[in-house]
Amino acid sequence: MSPAGAAGYVGILTMRCQEGARLDVGRAVAEATGGVRARHPWDTLIGTMLEEVTIREIEAIFAVTDGMGISREALVIPLRPRNPGRVRRMTNGKIEIVVESEGDFAGFVAGLEAEIRKVLG
């Protein structure tokens, strides 16, 4: 069973980019939503339920948070999306980003920076 398949599993995801590597937010969102090419059946369906958070969604989130100067180690991204999605500061100081399970992922990512700024005050 994949970590995303385990009920209630929450992963603290940390990844390292190659030195000098940069993510283009628009490209990351387009790839995460199937705008470039469909990789999974749900990619071509806008507004369907997202069942798991994959590396493509995580990269789109990182494109936003990297641009804000937020360390990836300061983030907690549950691998199971929820409705409603949310951004909150946890008691340990980390920022939890719960991806919206319904609706448009690109819209969720587009509003992510504003939601994070609200949480950071």
Secondary structure by P-SEA (a helix, b strand, c coil): cccccccccccbbbbbccccccccaaaaaaaaacccccccccccccccccccccaaaaaaaaaaaaaaccccccbbbbcccccccccccccccbbbbbccccccaaaaaaaaaaaaaaaac
